[in-house]
C-alpha cells in the first residue's frame, strides 16, 4: 500500500494535524496518487523531509515518471532537482529564462569546473597562476576552466602544488546554471 511504501502504515489512524510537516507531505502525495493520475503537479515535494524520506520520494517520482506519469514539480532544492529531473525550466520573476533537457543545458555551457581535494589545507590561490580560482579553503580548490582546456595541464598543476586526494571535472551544476540564467 502507499501508506507502507511511504512509511506511514503505523500512523494510519492518526489525525492529519498531529503529523509532522514531512508526514503531511507524504499524506498529500498519497491522496494525489490514489486515482493513478496521468499528470502529477507538486509544489516543493521534498520540503520537510529527512534524507531517507527524500530518497524514497525521489525514487517514487522516478518510478512514476518511468511508468508514464508526467511529474511536474517546483523546488528550490536544486541539488535534488538535478538528481531527479530530466528536463528543467528556470523561471525568474515570472519569465522563463532557461528550459530544456538538463543534460543538454549542462553540455552547452563552455565552462567546466574542477574540484580538487587536498590532504591538509588548500594551497594558496596565487599558486594557481592565471587559473580562475573560484574557491580555495578547507582542503578544497574549485577552478573554472574552458571545456577546451588541456586537462592534463590542469592535473599537472594541481599535483605540482600539493597532494590531491580527489579530482573532479564536470559541467556546471543546476545551481550554477540557475545563477547564470538569473544574472543574464
PAZAPA-4460 file (N, C-alpha, C; in steps of 0.05 Angstrom, whole numbers, plus 32768, in hexadecimal, padded with zeros to 4 digits):
% residues 184
    n_x    n_y    n_z   ca_x   ca_y   ca_z    c_x    c_y    c_z   seq   type   mol
   8011   7FE8   8000   8000   8000   8000   8012   8019   8000     1      X     A
   8006   802F   7FF8   8014   8049   7FF9   801D   8050   8015     2      X     A
   800C   804A   8029   8014   8050   8044   802D   8042   804C     3      X     A
   802F   8028   8045   8047   8019   804C   805F   8023   803C     4      X     A
   805B   8028   8023   8070   8031   8011   807D   804B   801B     5      X     A
   806C   805D   8025   8076   8077   802E   807A   8079   804C     6      X     A
   807A   8061   8059   8081   8060   8075   806C   806B   8088     7      X     A
   8053   806A   8081   803D   8075   8091   802A   8060   809C     8      X     A
   8030   8046   8098   801D   8031   80A0   8016   8033   80BE     9      X     A
   802A   8039   80CE   8026   803A   80EB   8017   8054   80F3    10      X     A
   8013   8066   80E1   8005   807F   80E7   7FEA   8081   80D9    11      X     A
   7FE0   806B   80CF   7FC8   806B   80BE   7FAF   8076   80CC    12      X     A
   7FAE   8073   80E6   7F96   807D   80F5   7F9A   8098   8102    13      X     A
   7FB2   80A3   80FF   7FB8   80BD   810B   7FA9   80D4   80FC    14      X     A
   7FA2   80E9   810A   7F97   8100   80FE   7FAD   810F   80EE    15      X     A
   7FA5   811A   80D7   7FB8   8128   80C6   7FC7   813F   80D5    16      X     A
   7FB8   814D   80E6   7FC5   8164   80F4   7FD9   815B   810A    17      X     A
   7FDA   8142   8110   7FEE   8138   8124   8008   812F   8116    18      X     A
   8008   812E   80FC   801F   8124   80ED   8033   813B   80E8    19      X     A
   804C   8133   80E6   8061   8147   80E0   805C   8152   80C3    20      X     A
   806A   8167   80BD   8068   8173   80A2   806F   815F   808D    21      X     A
   8085   8150   8091   808E   813C   807E   8079   8126   807A    22      X     A
   806D   811D   8090   8058   8108   808E   803F   8113   8080    23      X     A
   8039   812D   8085   8022   8139   8077   8028   813A   8059    24      X     A
   8041   813F   8052   8048   813F   8035   8043   8123   8029    25      X     A
   804A   810F   8038   8046   80F3   802E   8029   80ED   802B    26      X     A
   8018   80F5   803E   7FFB   80F1   803C   7FF0   80FF   8024    27      X     A
   7FF9   8117   801F   7FEF   8126   8008   7FF6   8118   7FEE    28      X     A
   800E   810D   7FED   8017   80FE   7FD5   8006   80E5   7FD2    29      X     A
   8001   80D6   7FE7   7FF0   80BE   7FE6   7FD4   80C6   7FDB    30      X     A
   7FC9   80DC   7FE5   7FAE   80E4   7FDC   7FAF   80EA   7FBE    31      X     A
   7FC5   80F5   7FB4   7FC7   80FB   7F97   7FCB   80E1   7F87    32      X     A
   7FD7   80CD   7F92   7FDE   80B5   7F83   7FC7   80A0   7F83    33      X     A
   7FB4   80A3   7F94   7F9E   808F   7F97   7F90   808A   7F7C    34      X     A
   7F8C   809F   7F6D   7F7E   809D   7F53   7F90   8098   7F3B    35      X     A
   7FA9   8091   7F40   7FBD   808B   7F2B   7FBC   80A1   7F15    36      X     A
   7FC4   80BA   7F1C   7FC2   80D0   7F09   7FD6   80CD   7EF2    37      X     A
   7FCF   80D9   7EDC   7FE1   80DB   7EC5   7FF4   80F2   7EC9    38      X     A
   7FEB   8106   7ED7   7FFB   811E   7EDD   7FFC   8122   7EFB    39      X     A
   8014   8125   7F06   8017   8129   7F23   8026   8144   7F26    40      X     A
   8019   8158   7F33   8024   8172   7F37   8029   8175   7F55    41      X     A
   8043   817A   7F5C   804A   817C   7F78   8059   8196   7F7D    42      X     A
   8054   81A2   7F94   8062   81BA   7F9C   8075   81B3   7FB3    43      X     A
   808F   81B6   7FAF   80A3   81B1   7FC3   809F   8195   7FD1    44      X     A
   809F   8180   7FC1   8098   8165   7FCC   80AD   815B   7FE1    45      X     A
   80C5   8166   7FE1   80DA   815D   7FF3   80DB   816D   800D    46      X     A
   80CB   8182   800F   80CB   8194   8026   80C3   8184   803F    47      X     A
   80D3   8187   8054   80CD   817B   806E   80D4   815E   8070    48      X     A
   80E1   8152   805C   80E8   8136   805C   8104   8132   8065    49      X     A
   8109   811D   8074   8125   8116   807C   8133   8109   8064    50      X     A
   814D   8105   8065   815B   80FA   804E   8151   80DF   8045    51      X     A
   8149   80CD   8057   813E   80B3   804F   8124   80B7   8040    52      X     A
   8112   80C7   804B   80F9   80CC   803E   80FC   80DA   8023    53      X     A
   8110   80EB   8021   8116   80F8   8007   811E   80E2   7FF2    54      X     A
   812E   80CF   7FFA   8136   80B9   7FE8   811E   80A9   7FE0    55      X     A
   810C   80A3   7FF2   80F4   8094   7FEC   80E2   80A4   7FD8    56      X     A
   80DF   80BE   7FDE   80CE   80CF   7FCD   80DA   80D1   7FB1    57      X     A
   80F4   80D5   7FAF   8101   80D8   7F95   80FE   80BE   7F85    58      X     A
   8102   80A7   7F92   80FF   808D   7F85   80E3   8089   7F7B    59      X     A
   80CF   8090   7F8C   80B3   808E   7F84   80AC   809F   7F6C    60      X     A
   80B5   80B8   7F6C   80B0   80CA   7F56   80BD   80C0   7F3C    61      X     A
   80D5   80B5   7F3E   80E2   80AA   7F27   80D3   8091   7F1C    62      X     A
   80C9   8081   7F2E   80B9   8069   7F26   809F   8072   7F18    63      X     A
   8091   8086   7F23   8079   8090   7F17   807E   809B   7EFB    64      X     A
   8094   80AA   7EF8   809B   80B5   7EDE   80A1   809F   7ECA    65      X     A
   80B0   808B   7ED3   80B7   8074   7EC2   809F   8065   7EB9    66      X     A
   808A   8064   7ECA   8071   8056   7EC4   805E   8066   7EB2    67      X     A
   8066   807F   7EAC   8056   808F   7E99   8048   80A7   7EA6    68      X     A
   8049   80AA   7EC0   803C   80C1   7ECC   804E   80DA   7EC7    69      X     A
   8042   80EF   7EBF   8051   8108   7EBC   8053   8114   7ED8    70      X     A
   806B   8118   7EE2   8070   8123   7EFD   807B   813F   7EF9    71      X     A
   806D   8153   7F03   8075   816F   7F02   8076   8179   7F1E    72      X     A
   808D   8184   7F26   808F   818F   7F41   80A1   81A7   7F42    73      X     A
   809B   81B8   7F55   80AC   81D0   7F5A   80BD   81CA   7F73    74      X     A
   80D5   81D4   7F72   80E6   81D1   7F89   80FD   81E5   7F88    75      X     A
   8106   81ED   7FA0   811D   81FD   7FA3   8135   81EC   7FAB    76      X     A
   8131   81D2   7FAF   8146   81C0   7FB6   8153   81B5   7F9C    77      X     A
   8164   81C5   7F90   816D   81BF   7F75   817F   81A6   7F73    78      X     A
   818C   81A0   7F89   819C   8187   7F89   818A   816F   7F85    79      X     A
   8172   816F   7F92   815F   8159   7F8F   8153   8159   7F73    80      X     A
   814C   8171   7F69   8141   8173   7F4E   8155   8167   7F3A    81      X     A
   816E   816D   7F3E   8183   8163   7F2C   8184   8145   7F2C    82      X     A
   8180   8139   7F43   8181   811C   7F46   8169   810E   7F3B    83      X     A
   8152   811C   7F3B   8138   810F   7F34   812F   8115   7F18    84      X     A
   8134   812D   7F0E   8127   8136   7EF6   8137   8132   7EDC    85      X     A
   8129   812E   7EC7   8135   812D   7EAC   8133   8148   7E9F    86      X     A
   811D   8156   7EA2   8118   8170   7E96   8113   8184   7EAC    87      X     A
   811C   819D   7EA7   8119   81B2   7EBB   8110   81CB   7EAE    88      X     A
   8102   81DC   7EBD   80FA   81F7   7EB5   8102   8209   7ECC    89      X     A
   8112   821D   7EC6   8119   8231   7EDA   8109   824A   7ED5    90      X     A
   80FB   8253   7EE9   80E9   826A   7EE7   80F4   8280   7EFA    91      X     A
   80F7   8298   7EEF   8100   82AF   7EFF   80EC   82C5   7EFC    92      X     A
   80DF   82CE   7F12   80CB   82E3   7F11   80B6   82DE   7EFC    93      X     A
   80AC   82C6   7EFA   8096   82BF   7EE9   809E   82BA   7ECC    94      X     A
   80B7   82BB   7EC5   80BE   82B5   7EA9   80D2   829E   7EA8    95      X     A
   80CF   828E   7E93   80E1   8277   7E8F   80FC   8281   7E85    96      X     A
   8111   827B   7E94   812C   8284   7E8C   813D   826E   7E82    97      X     A
   8135   8255   7E87   8144   823E   7E7E   8132   8225   7E7F    98      X     A
   8132   8215   7E6A   8121   81FE   7E69   812D   81E9   7E56    99      X     A
   8129   81D0   7E5E   8132   81BA   7E4C   813C   81A2   7E5C   100      X     A
   8147   8190   7E4D   8153   8178   7E59   816B   8181   7E6B   101      X     A
   816B   8177   7E83   8181   817F   7E95   819C   8177   7E8A   102      X     A
   819E   8160   7E7E   81B7   8157   7E73   81C0   8169   7E5C   103      X     A
   81AD   8171   7E4B   81B4   8184   7E35   81BC   819F   7E3F   104      X     A
   81AD   81A9   7E53   81B4   81C4   7E5E   81CF   81C4   7E6A   105      X     A
   81D6   81AF   7E79   81F1   81AD   7E86   8206   81AB   7E70   106      X     A
   8201   819B   7E5C   8216   8196   7E47   821B   81AF   7E36   107      X     A
   8207   81C1   7E34   8209   81D8   7E22   821A   81EE   7E2E   108      X     A
   821E   81EE   7E48   822E   8203   7E55   824C   81FF   7E4F   109      X     A
   825A   8214   7E47   8276   8210   7E40   8289   820C   7E58   110      X     A
   8280   8211   7E70   8291   820E   7E87   828E   81F2   7E94   111      X     A
   82A4   81E9   7EA0   82A3   81D1   7EB0   82AF   81D8   7ECB   112      X     A
   82AA   81C8   7EDF   82B3   81CD   7EFA   82C4   81B6   7F03   113      X     A
   82DA   81BD   7F10   82ED   81AA   7F1A   82ED   81AD   7F38   114      X     A
   82E6   8198   7F46   82E7   8198   7F63   82FE   8186   7F6C   115      X     A
   8310   8191   7F7C   8328   8182   7F85   8327   8182   7FA3   116      X     A
   8328   816A   7FAF   832A   8167   7FCC   8347   8160   7FD2   117      X     A
   8352   816E   7FE6   836E   816A   7FEE   836F   815D   8009   118      X     A
   8384   814D   800E   838A   8144   8029   8395   815C   8037   119      X     A
   8389   8165   804C   8392   817D   805A   8385   8196   804F   120      X     A
   8390   81AD   8056   8383   81C6   804E   8386   81CB   8030   121      X     A
   8375   81DD   8026   8376   81E4   8009   838F   81F4   8003   122      X     A
   839B   81F0   7FEC   83B1   8201   7FE4   83A7   821D   7FE0   123      X     A
   83B9   8230   7FE3   83B3   824C   7FDF   83A9   8251   7FC3   124      X     A
   8394   8261   7FC0   8388   8267   7FA6   839D   8270   7F91   125      X     A
   83B0   8280   7F9A   83C4   828B   7F88   83D5   8276   7F7A   126      X     A
   83D6   825E   7F86   83E7   8249   7F7A   83DB   823D   7F60   127      X     A
   83C1   8244   7F5B   83B4   823A   7F43   83B7   824D   7F2B   128      X     A
   83C7   8262   7F2E   83CD   8274   7F18   83B5   8280   7F0C   129      X     A
   83B1   827E   7EF2   839B   828B   7EE4   8381   827A   7EE5   130      X     A
   8382   8263   7EF1   836A   8253   7EF3   8354   8262   7F02   131      X     A
   833B   825F   7EFA   8324   826D   7F06   831D   825D   7F1F   132      X     A
   8327   8266   7F36   8322   8258   7F50   8309   8264   7F5C   133      X     A
   82F4   8254   7F5E   82DB   825D   7F69   82DB   825A   7F88   134      X     A
   82E9   8246   7F92   82E9   8241   7FAF   8303   8233   7FB6   135      X     A
   830E   823A   7FCD   8325   822C   7FD7   8324   822D   7FF5   136      X     A
   8319   8218   8002   8317   8217   801F   8312   81FB   8028   137      X     A
   831A   81F5   8041   8314   81DC   804E   831C   81C3   803D   138      X     A
   8334   81C5   8031   833D   81AE   8022   8330   81AA   8007   139      X     A
   8321   81BE   7FFE   8311   81BC   7FE5   8318   81D4   7FD3   140      X     A
   831D   81CE   7FBA   8321   81E4   7FA6   830E   81DF   7F8F   141      X     A
   8300   81F4   7F87   82ED   81F2   7F70   82F6   8205   7F5B   142      X     A
   82FB   81FA   7F43   8304   820A   7F2C   82EE   820A   7F17   143      X     A
   82ED   8220   7F08   82DC   8221   7EF0   82EF   8221   7ED8   144      X     A
   82EA   820F   7EC5   82FB   820D   7EAE   82E9   820B   7E95   145      X     A
   82F5   8212   7E7E   82E7   820F   7E65   82E6   81F2   7E5E   146      X     A
   82D0   81E8   7E52   82CF   81CC   7E4C   82E4   81C3   7E38   147      X     A
   82F0   81D5   7E2B   8306   81CF   7E18   8321   81CF   7E26   148      X     A
   8322   81D5   7E3F   833C   81D6   7E4E   8349   81BB   7E4E   149      X     A
   8364   81BC   7E4F   8374   81A3   7E51   8371   8198   7E6D   150      X     A
   8361   8183   7E70   835C   8178   7E8A   8375   816C   7E97   151      X     A
   8387   8161   7E86   83A0   8156   7E91   83B1   816C   7E9E   152      X     A
   83B0   8184   7E92   83BF   819A   7E9E   83B3   81A3   7EB8   153      X     A
   8399   81A2   7EBB   838B   81A9   7ED4   8392   8194   7EE9   154      X     A
   8392   817B   7EE2   839A   8166   7EF5   83B7   8169   7EFD   155      X     A
   83C8   816F   7EEA   83E5   8173   7EF0   83E9   818A   7F03   156      X     A
   83DB   81A0   7EFF   83DC   81B7   7F10   83D3   81B0   7F2C   157      X     A
   83BC   81A2   7F2E   83B1   819B   7F48   83C3   8189   7F58   158      X     A
   83D0   8176   7F4A   83E3   8164   7F59   83FD   8171   7F5F   159      X     A
   8406   8184   7F4F   841F   8192   7F55   841C   81A4   7F6D   160      X     A
   8404   81AD   7F73   83FF   81C0   7F88   83FB   81B2   7FA3   161      X     A
   83F0   819A   7FA3   83EA   818C   7FBC   83E4   816F   7FB7   162      X     A
   83D8   8162   7FCB   83D2   8146   7FC9   83B4   8142   7FC7   163      X     A
   83AA   8140   7FAE   838D   813D   7FAB   8384   8121   7FB4   164      X     A
   836D   8120   7FC0   8361   8106   7FC7   8348   8100   7FB6   165      X     A
   833D   8115   7FA9   8328   8111   7F96   8328   8127   7F81   166      X     A
   831E   8121   7F6A   831E   8133   7F53   8304   812F   7F44   167      X     A
   82F4   8144   7F41   82DA   8141   7F34   82D8   8156   7F1E   168      X     A
   82D1   814E   7F06   82CE   815F   7EEF   82B1   815C   7EE5   169      X     A
   82A2   8172   7EE4   8286   816F   7EDC   827B   8189   7ED0   170      X     A
   8265   8187   7EC2   8257   819F   7EB8   824A   81AD   7ED0   171      X     A
   823F   81C5   7ECC   8232   81D3   7EE2   821B   81C3   7EEE   172      X     A
   8217   81C6   7F08   8200   81BA   7F15   81E7   81CB   7F0E   173      X     A
   81D0   81C0   7F15   81B7   81CF   7F11   81B7   81E9   7F20   174      X     A
   81C3   81E9   7F38   81C5   8202   7F48   81D5   8217   7F39   175      X     A
   81EB   820E   7F2C   81FB   8221   7F1D   81ED   822A   7F04   176      X     A
   81DE   8218   7EF7   81CE   8220   7EDF   81B9   8234   7EE8   177      X     A
   81AC   8230   7EFF   8198   8242   7F09   81A4   825E   7F0E   178      X     A
   81BB   825F   7F1B   81C7   8279   7F21   81CE   8288   7F07   179      X     A
   81D8   8279   7EF3   81DF   8286   7ED9   81C6   8290   7ECB   180      X     A
   81B1   827F   7ECB   8198   8287   7EBD   818A   829F   7ECA   181      X     A
   818A   82A0   7EE4   817D   82B5   7EF2   818D   82CF   7EF1   182      X     A
   81A7   82CD   7EEF   81B9   82E4   7EED   81B8   82F1   7ED2   183      X     A
   81B0   82E2   7EBE   81B0   82EC   7EA2   819A   8301   7E9D   184      X     A
***
